Amino acid sequence: MRHSEDAHWRVIYIARDERQAQVIEDLLRDGDFMVDRRRPEADEARIDDIEIKALSAEAEEARLYLMEKGY
């Protein structure tokens, strides 16, 4: 069992830049989802990538919501 703070969040989208991350974050908040973001470590992914996270309990619903919005 994970005890870290990250255990409550799940990555649901990888934004390619700050602008796209803000659009996705705004969409999710408008849909009443809690959102968090972080940049992966330099050796994990592209430097511009931004992980968009939702609460684990809402992650599947948040993903479906983004798909309905065309993302």
N, C-alpha and C positions, 0 to 999 in steps of 0.2 A: 504494500500500500504506500502511495506517495504522500508525503506530508508537506510538500512545498506549496507555496502560494499558486504556482503554475498548475497544480492539479485541478483547480477549479475552472481553468480556461482551456479552450481548444482552438487551434488555428483553423479558420474556415476559409481564408482567402489570402493570397499573396499578391499584394499590390506592387506594381512595377516602379512607382515613383510616389512622391509626396502628394501630388494632385489627385491621383487615382485613389490613394489611401483615404484622403479626406472625403472624396465622393462616396466611397463604400461605407466609411464610418458614419457619415451623415445619413445615408439611406437606412442603415441598421438602427441608428438612434431614432429616426422618424418612425420606424417599425416597432419601437419600444424594446429594443434589445440592448443589453449592456455590452459595451465594446471596449476592447483594449488593443493596443498595438505595440509592436517592438520590431526593431531592426535585428535581423540575425547576426551572429558573430561574423566577422569578415571572412573566415574560412568556411562558413556554412553555406553561403549563397552569394548572389550578386550583391554588391554594396548598396544598390538602390532599392532592393526588395524590402518590403515592409509587411510583416505578418499581421493580419487582422484576426483578432481572437474574439470569440463569444464565450459566454458561460457554458460549461460542458452540458448542463441540463437543457440549454437552448440551442446548442450548436447545430443540430440537424434541422430544426425549424428555421434558424437563421440562414443556413445554406439554401434551403428551399425558397426562402423569401428573396434572397439575392438572385436565384435562378429565375424567379417570376419577374424580377426587375430587369432581366437581361444580362446578368453577370455570371 
